[in-house]
Amino acid sequence: MAYKEYKPCDELKIFIKCFWIMEKNYDDYHNAKGLEHLWPTGLIEILYIIGNNFKYLNKENEERLPNEMIIGAYNKRFTLKNKGKVKIIGIRCYNHGANILFNVNLNSILNKIEKF
């Protein structure tokens, strides 16, 4: 797995905490069964996925997620599943930043993962 964060320029740092890229081959993590746990941060994530779509595990159900998604501020852990090679390009936004820069209605995406 490779993960790298990039700080935003001075003009954007009041809106965006960081940009990031992660490359991972979920087939290399047999013990984890392709699971990815997203822990609450209170921030909004905008993600572009290159490779296989993630699946959101909601109790016994698996919901296929889009490759362009927004994850609203959340107060519970999300569990995702994937397989094979994946590259993720992300923008970790402060809540006001997502609202101002991307016209995101914060209440409508609270504790949700949606197509962006």
Secondary structure, 3 states (H helix, E strand, C coil): CEEEEECCCCCCCCCEEEEEEEEEEHHHCHHHCCEEEECCCCCEEEEEEEECCCEEEECCEEEECCCEEEECCCCCCEEEECCCEEEEEEEEECHHHHHHHHCCCHHHHCCCEEEC
